[in-house]
């Protein structure tokens, strides 16, 4: 009987841990290499954020089976956890109390991957050579070999810059002390930095929206707090999402709440704003767009998404879409130039494998490249399929075992205009009716108290 295949899994986030659980279930030998000091290191950076999806979508099936033997109590499937709760109630027990504790190597930062005895240019016999992974840990640099590699290292630590052309804005590096990226904890751990200040938030996704909502709430308690929304698009409507049509209710509610704040002018909106330069202005920031249009603020939060760090894969032969930087078979399904949809049909090994490097797979957030529409449950389905493929079960690898919830905005181009959400849900109410929106008017006409969104 041949020895079990060694599978190197880069990253111990939710999808990386799920990959290890599925690998164990398949009789493979997973080794999880995590750059941080603990599993779920990236999740710990946004642990204050509440997820859009309830627990029933956030627990992987193979991981749950491992946890079942530890006396683990499964969370209420309908409750929406925060990142902190995701760690405490699921990821930490999975990493420290289940069989995964023996396969996770923390503080192991992978720096490069190649094939044993082969540089990138050498072809003959390449596909059968094992992978060699170089990494750094507390003892220095070292290497290991693996039969397959699943890169689920994510994108959190490589955020997009502020510049509208994909490059850092001129002056962005020099003023880094007043710039944050992603979704900082503005109303909690970092409240002192933003309370009573004017903060510009650049971006049009859920991270930007959530941050702006938090800042608007802070303004009720901390006089002088002002939020300015900088977005590159000319029309904010797409950022409001699918409202009541979104099957992930928390995501739909967030968009509707944000639309109400914009309508009430509690958030100042600067649309069509392409940042080109950031300068100092008497202790503040001057954020300058093309055409010398500018905004002054004390702080800038750049929430323009993320991009994959491909440097550790530079000695491997990758087939990635040149624009999205996702595997070529996956990119057309998630290209934000063509789709406003927050979901994509389930996919797996076939779309994620690298044809020129058999045994190499990109999964999780990293597989989506620069596309912003990744869902955790999509990653779980990816690694279920990938581990089946590595184990030789091609039928299971090709099988679809996931049905994704609809976003309510799954059409090309999204909502037509801001007028589409001029009411809290269902569009504007008739002019002669005392209601917040069309759905509210219909509910009251039917004898109910209203739509609940007032």
C-alpha positions as CSV (number, residue, x, y, z in Angstrom):
1,X,0.0,0.0,0.0
2,X,1.5,3.3,-1.1
3,X,2.2,6.0,1.5
4,X,-0.5,8.7,1.9
5,X,0.0,11.9,-0.1
6,X,1.4,14.9,1.8
7,X,-0.7,18.0,1.1
8,X,0.8,21.3,2.1
9,X,-2.0,23.8,3.0
10,X,-0.9,27.4,3.2
11,X,-3.0,29.3,5.7
12,X,-5.0,28.3,8.8
13,X,-8.0,30.4,8.2
14,X,-11.6,29.0,8.0
15,X,-11.0,27.5,4.5
16,X,-7.5,26.3,5.3
17,X,-8.7,24.4,8.4
18,X,-11.6,23.0,6.3
19,X,-9.1,21.8,3.7
20,X,-7.1,20.0,6.4
21,X,-10.3,18.4,7.8
22,X,-11.3,17.1,4.4
23,X,-7.8,15.9,3.7
24,X,-7.7,13.9,6.9
25,X,-11.1,12.5,6.0
26,X,-9.7,11.4,2.7
27,X,-6.7,9.6,4.2
28,X,-4.2,12.3,3.1
29,X,-1.5,13.8,5.2
30,X,-2.1,17.5,5.6
31,X,0.4,20.0,6.9
32,X,-1.0,23.4,7.5
33,X,1.6,26.3,7.4
34,X,0.3,29.4,9.1
35,X,2.3,32.7,9.0
36,X,0.6,34.1,12.2
37,X,1.2,33.0,15.8
38,X,-2.2,31.4,16.0
39,X,-4.7,29.9,13.6
40,X,-7.2,32.4,12.1
41,X,-4.6,35.1,12.3
42,X,-6.3,37.2,9.6
43,X,-9.8,36.8,11.1
44,X,-8.4,38.2,14.3
45,X,-7.8,41.5,12.4
46,X,-11.5,41.9,11.7
47,X,-12.9,40.1,14.8
48,X,-15.2,43.1,15.6
49,X,-17.1,42.6,12.4
50,X,-20.4,40.7,12.3
51,X,-20.7,38.3,9.4
52,X,-23.5,38.5,6.8
53,X,-24.1,34.8,7.0
54,X,-25.5,32.8,10.0
55,X,-23.7,29.9,11.6
56,X,-25.4,27.4,9.3
57,X,-23.3,28.7,6.4
58,X,-20.0,29.2,8.4
59,X,-19.2,25.7,9.7
60,X,-17.7,23.2,7.3
61,X,-19.1,19.7,7.3
62,X,-15.8,17.8,7.6
63,X,-14.7,20.2,10.4
64,X,-17.9,19.6,12.2
65,X,-17.4,15.9,12.2
66,X,-13.9,16.4,13.7
67,X,-15.3,18.6,16.4
68,X,-18.2,16.3,17.2
69,X,-15.7,13.9,18.9
70,X,-14.4,16.6,21.2
71,X,-17.7,17.4,22.9
72,X,-18.1,20.6,20.9
73,X,-21.5,22.3,21.1
74,X,-22.6,23.5,17.7
75,X,-23.8,27.2,17.7
76,X,-27.3,28.1,16.9
77,X,-27.5,27.8,13.1
78,X,-29.6,30.9,12.7
79,X,-27.4,33.3,14.7
80,X,-25.0,35.7,13.0
81,X,-21.6,35.6,14.6
82,X,-18.9,38.2,14.8
83,X,-15.4,37.4,13.8
84,X,-14.5,37.0,17.4
85,X,-17.3,34.5,18.0
86,X,-16.3,32.7,14.8
87,X,-12.9,32.2,16.4
88,X,-14.0,31.4,19.9
89,X,-16.8,29.1,19.1
90,X,-15.5,27.3,16.0
91,X,-12.0,28.0,14.7
92,X,-10.0,27.9,17.9
93,X,-11.6,24.6,19.1
94,X,-11.1,23.2,15.6
95,X,-7.4,24.2,15.6
96,X,-6.6,23.2,19.2
97,X,-8.9,20.5,20.4
98,X,-9.5,18.3,17.3
99,X,-7.1,16.1,15.3
100,X,-6.0,19.3,13.4
101,X,-3.8,20.4,16.3
102,X,-1.2,17.8,15.2
103,X,-1.0,19.1,11.6
104,X,-0.9,22.9,12.1
105,X,2.4,24.7,12.2
106,X,2.0,28.3,13.4
107,X,4.6,31.1,12.8
108,X,5.6,29.3,9.5
109,X,5.6,31.9,6.8
110,X,5.9,30.4,3.3
111,X,8.2,32.5,1.2
112,X,8.5,30.5,-2.1
113,X,7.4,27.3,-3.8
114,X,9.1,25.3,-6.6
115,X,9.5,21.7,-7.8
116,X,12.3,19.6,-6.4
117,X,15.2,19.8,-9.0
118,X,13.2,22.0,-11.4
119,X,13.3,25.7,-12.0
120,X,10.4,27.3,-13.8
121,X,11.9,26.9,-17.3
122,X,12.6,23.1,-17.1
123,X,9.8,20.9,-18.4
124,X,10.6,17.2,-18.9
125,X,9.5,15.2,-15.9
126,X,8.3,18.3,-14.1
127,X,4.8,17.1,-13.3
128,X,5.9,14.1,-11.3
129,X,8.5,16.0,-9.1
130,X,7.3,16.9,-5.6
131,X,6.8,20.5,-4.6
132,X,9.4,22.2,-2.4
133,X,8.1,24.8,0.0
134,X,10.5,27.3,1.6
135,X,9.4,28.9,4.9
136,X,10.6,31.0,7.8
137,X,9.9,30.2,11.4
138,X,11.5,31.1,14.8
139,X,14.5,29.0,13.9
140,X,15.2,30.6,10.6
141,X,14.7,29.3,7.0
142,X,13.7,25.8,6.2
143,X,12.1,23.6,3.5
144,X,9.6,20.8,3.2
145,X,8.3,18.6,0.3
146,X,4.7,17.9,-0.6
147,X,2.8,15.9,-3.2
148,X,0.2,18.7,-3.5
149,X,-0.2,22.3,-2.5
150,X,-3.4,24.1,-1.6
151,X,-2.8,27.9,-1.4
152,X,-5.4,29.4,0.9
153,X,-3.2,32.2,2.2
154,X,-6.0,34.8,1.5
155,X,-5.6,38.4,0.6
156,X,-6.2,40.3,3.8
157,X,-2.5,41.5,4.2
158,X,-2.3,42.8,0.6
159,X,-5.0,45.5,0.4
160,X,-5.5,47.6,-2.7
161,X,-4.1,51.1,-2.5
162,X,-6.0,54.4,-2.6
163,X,-4.9,55.4,-6.1
164,X,-7.7,55.2,-8.7
165,X,-5.2,53.6,-11.2
166,X,-4.3,50.7,-9.0
167,X,-1.1,52.3,-7.8
168,X,-0.6,54.0,-4.5
169,X,-1.7,57.6,-4.7
170,X,1.2,60.1,-4.8
171,X,1.9,60.8,-1.1
172,X,0.1,57.7,0.2
173,X,3.2,56.2,1.7
174,X,4.4,59.4,3.2
175,X,1.0,59.9,5.1
176,X,0.6,56.3,6.1
177,X,0.2,57.2,9.8
178,X,-3.2,58.8,9.0
179,X,-4.4,56.0,6.6
180,X,-5.9,52.7,7.5
181,X,-7.0,49.8,5.2
182,X,-9.8,47.3,5.3
183,X,-12.3,47.8,8.1
184,X,-10.7,49.1,11.3
185,X,-12.6,49.0,14.6
186,X,-13.6,52.6,14.5
187,X,-16.2,52.4,17.2
188,X,-14.3,50.0,19.5
189,X,-10.6,49.5,19.9
190,X,-9.7,52.5,17.7
191,X,-12.5,54.8,18.7
192,X,-10.0,57.4,20.1
193,X,-8.5,57.8,16.6
194,X,-11.8,58.6,14.9
195,X,-14.2,60.2,17.5
196,X,-14.7,63.9,16.9
197,X,-12.7,63.8,13.6
198,X,-13.6,64.0,10.0
199,X,-12.9,60.6,8.3
200,X,-13.0,59.9,4.6
201,X,-13.8,56.4,3.6
202,X,-12.8,55.3,0.1
203,X,-14.6,52.3,-1.4
204,X,-18.0,51.0,-2.4
205,X,-18.1,47.5,-0.9
206,X,-19.4,46.1,2.4
207,X,-16.3,47.1,4.3
208,X,-16.7,50.7,3.3
209,X,-20.4,50.7,4.0
210,X,-20.0,49.1,7.5
211,X,-17.4,51.6,8.5
212,X,-19.5,54.5,7.3
213,X,-22.5,53.2,9.3
214,X,-20.3,52.9,12.4
215,X,-19.0,56.5,11.9
216,X,-22.5,57.9,11.5
217,X,-23.5,56.2,14.7
218,X,-20.5,57.6,16.5
219,X,-21.5,61.1,15.4
220,X,-24.6,60.8,17.6
221,X,-22.3,60.4,20.7
222,X,-19.1,62.3,19.7
223,X,-19.7,65.8,18.5
224,X,-17.5,66.8,15.6
225,X,-17.5,63.3,14.0
226,X,-18.1,63.5,10.3
227,X,-18.0,60.7,7.7
228,X,-17.3,61.4,4.0
229,X,-17.9,58.7,1.5
230,X,-15.5,58.7,-1.4
231,X,-16.4,56.4,-4.2
232,X,-15.1,56.0,-7.7
233,X,-18.4,55.2,-9.3
234,X,-20.7,58.0,-10.4
235,X,-23.8,56.4,-8.9
236,X,-23.9,55.0,-5.4
237,X,-26.9,52.7,-6.0
238,X,-24.9,49.5,-6.6
239,X,-23.5,49.7,-3.1
240,X,-27.0,49.5,-1.5
241,X,-27.2,45.8,-2.6
242,X,-30.4,43.7,-3.0
243,X,-32.3,44.9,0.0
244,X,-35.1,42.6,1.0
245,X,-34.4,40.3,-2.0
246,X,-31.0,39.2,-0.5
247,X,-31.3,35.7,0.9
248,X,-28.5,36.7,3.3
249,X,-30.7,39.0,5.3
250,X,-28.0,40.8,7.3
251,X,-26.3,41.8,4.0
252,X,-29.6,43.1,2.6
253,X,-30.4,45.0,5.8
254,X,-26.9,46.6,5.9
255,X,-27.5,48.0,2.4
256,X,-30.9,49.4,3.3
257,X,-29.6,51.0,6.5
258,X,-26.8,52.6,4.6
259,X,-29.2,53.9,1.9
260,X,-31.3,55.6,4.6
261,X,-28.2,57.3,6.0
262,X,-27.2,58.6,2.6
263,X,-30.7,59.9,1.9
264,X,-30.7,61.7,5.3
265,X,-27.4,63.4,4.4
266,X,-25.8,62.1,7.6
267,X,-23.0,60.9,5.3
268,X,-21.5,63.3,2.9
269,X,-21.1,61.7,-0.6
270,X,-18.4,62.4,-3.1
271,X,-19.1,60.3,-6.1
272,X,-16.8,59.9,-9.2
273,X,-13.8,60.5,-6.9
274,X,-10.6,59.0,-8.3
275,X,-7.8,59.7,-5.8
276,X,-4.5,60.7,-7.4
277,X,-2.6,62.5,-4.7
278,X,-2.6,62.8,-0.9
279,X,-1.0,65.8,0.8
280,X,-0.6,67.2,4.2
281,X,-2.7,70.2,5.1
282,X,-1.9,71.9,8.5
283,X,-2.0,68.6,10.3
284,X,-4.8,67.1,8.2
285,X,-5.0,65.3,4.9
286,X,-5.9,66.8,1.6
287,X,-7.2,64.0,-0.6
288,X,-7.0,65.1,-4.2
289,X,-8.8,63.6,-7.2
290,X,-8.2,64.0,-10.9
291,X,-9.1,67.5,-12.0
292,X,-7.8,69.0,-8.7
293,X,-11.1,68.2,-6.9
294,X,-10.2,67.7,-3.2
295,X,-11.5,66.7,0.2
296,X,-10.0,67.5,3.6
297,X,-10.1,65.0,6.4
298,X,-8.3,64.0,9.6
299,X,-8.1,60.4,8.7
300,X,-8.5,58.2,5.5
301,X,-9.8,54.7,5.5
302,X,-9.1,52.8,2.2
303,X,-11.6,50.0,1.7
304,X,-11.0,49.4,-1.9
305,X,-10.7,45.6,-1.7
306,X,-7.7,43.3,-1.8
307,X,-5.4,41.6,-4.3
308,X,-3.5,38.3,-4.0
309,X,0.2,38.2,-3.2
310,X,1.6,36.0,-5.9
311,X,5.2,36.4,-5.0
312,X,5.6,33.1,-3.3
313,X,4.3,31.4,-6.5
314,X,6.7,33.2,-8.9
315,X,8.7,30.0,-9.7
316,X,5.6,28.0,-10.6
317,X,3.7,28.0,-13.9
318,X,0.5,29.8,-13.3
319,X,-2.5,30.3,-15.6
320,X,-4.3,33.3,-14.2
321,X,-6.6,35.8,-15.8
322,X,-4.5,38.9,-16.6
323,X,-7.1,41.3,-15.2
324,X,-8.7,39.5,-12.2
325,X,-5.7,37.4,-11.3
326,X,-8.0,34.4,-10.7
327,X,-7.6,31.0,-12.3
328,X,-8.5,31.3,-15.9
329,X,-11.5,28.9,-15.7
330,X,-12.9,30.7,-12.7
331,X,-12.3,34.4,-13.8
332,X,-15.2,34.7,-16.3
333,X,-17.7,33.6,-13.6
334,X,-16.6,36.3,-11.1
335,X,-15.4,39.2,-13.2
336,X,-16.7,42.3,-11.6
337,X,-16.7,44.1,-14.9
338,X,-19.5,41.7,-16.0
339,X,-21.2,40.7,-12.8
340,X,-22.8,42.6,-10.0
341,X,-23.8,39.3,-8.4
342,X,-22.4,38.5,-4.9
343,X,-22.5,34.8,-5.6
344,X,-21.2,32.4,-8.2
345,X,-22.2,28.9,-9.1
346,X,-20.3,26.3,-7.0
347,X,-17.0,25.3,-8.4
348,X,-14.1,23.1,-7.4
349,X,-10.9,21.3,-8.5
350,X,-11.6,21.6,-12.2
351,X,-11.7,25.4,-12.2
352,X,-9.0,25.8,-9.5
353,X,-6.3,23.4,-10.6
354,X,-3.3,24.7,-12.5
355,X,-2.9,22.7,-15.7
356,X,0.8,23.4,-16.0
357,X,1.5,22.5,-12.4
358,X,-0.5,19.3,-11.5
359,X,-1.1,19.2,-7.8
360,X,-1.3,23.0,-7.3
361,X,-4.6,24.6,-6.4
362,X,-5.5,28.2,-5.4
363,X,-8.6,28.2,-3.1
364,X,-10.4,30.5,-0.7
365,X,-10.3,34.3,-1.1
366,X,-7.0,34.0,-3.0
367,X,-8.6,32.1,-5.8
368,X,-10.9,35.0,-6.5
369,X,-7.9,37.3,-7.2
370,X,-9.2,40.9,-7.2
371,X,-12.9,40.0,-7.4
372,X,-14.8,41.0,-4.3
373,X,-17.6,38.5,-4.2
374,X,-16.1,35.5,-2.2
375,X,-18.3,33.7,0.4
376,X,-16.9,31.4,3.1
377,X,-19.2,28.6,2.1
378,X,-17.9,28.8,-1.4
379,X,-14.4,28.1,0.0
380,X,-15.6,25.1,1.9
381,X,-17.0,23.6,-1.3
382,X,-13.8,24.4,-3.1
383,X,-11.6,22.4,-0.7
384,X,-14.0,19.5,-0.5
385,X,-13.7,19.1,-4.2
386,X,-9.9,19.7,-4.3
387,X,-9.1,17.1,-1.6
388,X,-11.3,14.6,-3.4
389,X,-9.4,15.3,-6.6
390,X,-6.0,14.8,-4.8
391,X,-7.3,11.5,-3.4
392,X,-8.3,10.3,-6.8
393,X,-12.0,10.4,-6.3
394,X,-12.8,12.3,-9.6
395,X,-16.6,11.7,-9.3
396,X,-16.7,13.4,-5.9
397,X,-14.5,16.2,-7.1
398,X,-16.9,16.9,-10.0
399,X,-20.0,16.7,-7.9
400,X,-21.7,19.9,-6.6
401,X,-22.7,19.8,-2.9
402,X,-23.6,23.4,-2.3
403,X,-26.5,25.7,-3.1
404,X,-25.6,29.4,-2.6
405,X,-28.1,32.0,-1.5
406,X,-29.1,34.7,-3.9
407,X,-28.0,38.3,-3.5
408,X,-31.0,40.1,-5.0
409,X,-28.7,42.0,-7.3
410,X,-27.6,39.2,-9.6
411,X,-27.9,41.1,-12.8
412,X,-25.4,42.8,-15.1
413,X,-24.8,46.4,-14.0
414,X,-26.8,46.1,-10.7
415,X,-29.4,48.7,-9.9
416,X,-30.1,51.2,-12.6
417,X,-29.8,54.3,-10.4
418,X,-30.0,55.7,-6.9
419,X,-33.7,56.3,-7.5
420,X,-34.2,52.5,-7.4
421,X,-33.6,52.7,-3.6
422,X,-35.0,56.1,-2.8
423,X,-37.2,54.2,-0.3
424,X,-35.9,51.9,2.4
425,X,-37.3,48.8,0.5
426,X,-39.4,48.2,-2.5
427,X,-38.7,51.7,-4.0
428,X,-40.3,55.0,-3.2
429,X,-43.7,55.3,-1.5
430,X,-46.5,57.1,-3.4
431,X,-46.3,60.9,-2.8
432,X,-49.7,61.1,-1.0
433,X,-49.0,58.2,1.4
434,X,-47.3,58.6,4.8
435,X,-44.8,55.7,4.4
436,X,-41.1,55.2,4.2
437,X,-41.2,53.2,1.0
438,X,-43.4,51.2,-1.4
439,X,-43.3,48.0,0.8
440,X,-44.3,50.0,3.9
441,X,-47.3,51.5,2.0
442,X,-48.5,48.1,0.9
443,X,-48.1,46.6,4.4
444,X,-50.1,49.5,6.0
445,X,-52.8,49.2,3.3
446,X,-53.1,45.5,4.2
447,X,-53.6,46.4,7.9
448,X,-50.1,45.6,9.1
449,X,-48.0,48.0,11.1
450,X,-45.5,48.5,8.2
451,X,-42.5,46.9,6.5
452,X,-40.3,47.1,9.6
453,X,-37.6,49.2,7.9
454,X,-38.6,52.6,9.2
